[in-house]
Amino acid sequence: MIISQNINYQDLYRSTRHPYLMEANRKALESNPVYLVNAVRLCFMVIQPLFDTDYIDNINGFFRFPELNLKVKDSITSQHRTGEAADLKLTKRSIFQIKEYGLLEFYSLVNESLNCNAHDINQIVYHPEDSFIHVGIGYPGRQVQIGESVNGKITWLRGK
């Protein structure tokens, strides 16, 4: 099933590092309609617009049920567990913009491209070693957090 121009249904639960958990991850995603609504909301509000404006070129990770989340050594409170976060591979242009202007300015540029209010995005974490960003959405009123993760340690530039 195709969700949007660049996103297939399988992208929501795919795991390239742990493919043997993919079916269990799909069942967990489908077991809670709220997770699916969150994931589709993230697709249309954030991910597809980032594809359209050439900020990203791939989805590295999306929804994770508890066992998969544990395997990738993510927090037990991760927004990936509720379909509210995705890890997105950056294009070379995006990496250049982060290096040239800084992460906070990159966040401002990205927000101009999105189909949502800036307050809907509550977390962006840049992972320079793997050239991806973690993007989390929330609901109005949540504090926006912007950070950079190096060797598994996040330095917060805004929030936290």
N, C-alpha and C positions, 0 to 999 in steps of 0.2 A: 504494500500500500504506500502511495506517495503522499506525504504531508504537504510539501511545498516543492518548489523548483529544485532545491538542492538537498532536501531532507526526506529520507525514506523512513518508514515506521521502524525498520530494523535498527536504524541509527540510535533510536531512543534507548535500546537495551543491549546493543552490541558491546562485546568486550574482546579487544584484540589480544590483550595479555592473558586472559583467562577464558578462552572460548568454550571450555567445557562447562562453564557456569552460565552461558548465555541463555539457555532455555529456562533455567530456574529464575534468572533475572527477568525474563519476559513475563513469566507467570506472576512474579511478585509485582511487576509494574501494572499488569492487568487486574490484579486482585483489589486494587484500590482506585476507584474512579478519580479521586482527588489527585493522585500521582499523575494520571494521564492528562487531566486538565492542566496541571502545572506544567507538564512537559510540552504540551501543544502550545500553551501560552508563551513559554520561553522560546519555542521555535518561531512563532509569528512575530513576537515583539522584539526579539533580540537576534537570534541566530540567522534567520533568512535575510534580514536587513544587513547584517555584517557580511554575509556572502555577496549580496547585491552591490555593496560598496567596496568590495575587494579588501576587506580587513582580515578575513579568514579564508582558509581554503579546505578545511576539513574539521570534522567533529572527532575529537580524541576519546571522549567519554561523556556519558550523560547519566541516566538513571542507574543506581546501584542498590541492590537489595543488601541486607546486612552482611551476608557472607562474602559477597564480592567487595563490598566496601572495606571489610577487614583485610582481604587479600591485597588490596592496593594501599593499605596502611593509612586510610583516611579517618578522620574524626567520626565518632559515633553520632555526632550532631550534624554531620555533613548535609548540605542541602541536596546533594546528589541522591540521597535516600528518599527524598520526597518529590523528585523531578523538578526541583527549583534551581538546578545548577548544571552547567556543562563545561567541559574543558575543550577549548577551541584552538586549533592550530593556526598560528598567525601567518599572513603572507609576508614576503620580504619587505614590501612597502610598509607594513605595520611595524615590523621590527626596526626599520630605519626611523620611522616617526618616533618610536619610544626612545631610541638612542639619541635622536636629534633634539626632541622637545621635552622629553621626560614623560613619566607615566601619568602624572596628573593632567598634563595637556592632552595626552593621547585619550584619556578618559573623556575629556571635554569634546574632542573631535568625534569619538565614537557615539557619544550621546546625541549629537546632532544628526546622526544617521538612523536612529532608532524609531520604531513605531510605538514609543511609550514615553511616559514622563520619566525624567531622570531619577525621580524618587523610587521608581519601580526596581531599578538596579540597586542592589544593596551591597554587592561585593565584586571587586575585580582584583584578581591576584595574578601577577605576571610571573611566569616561570622561564627565565632566560635560557637555562640550560637546554630546555626542550622546545623552546620557541612557541609556547602556548599561553593562553590566558584562561583562568577559571572565571566564569561569570555566573553570579548568583542573582536571582530576582527575589524580591520579597513583596511586601505590601507597604503602602504609604505609611510613613512614620518610622520605618526602620532606618538606623543610621547607616550611611554609606561608608564602606571600608575599601580602601585602595592600598594594595601592598605588593611587595616583590618577594618571591620565595627563592632563596639561594641555599642549596644543600639542605632543603627541608625546613629551613628557618625563615619565617615570614617577618619582614620589616614593614611595619605599617606606616604609610605616608599620610594617611587620613583615616580617622576612625580608630577604634580599639584602644 
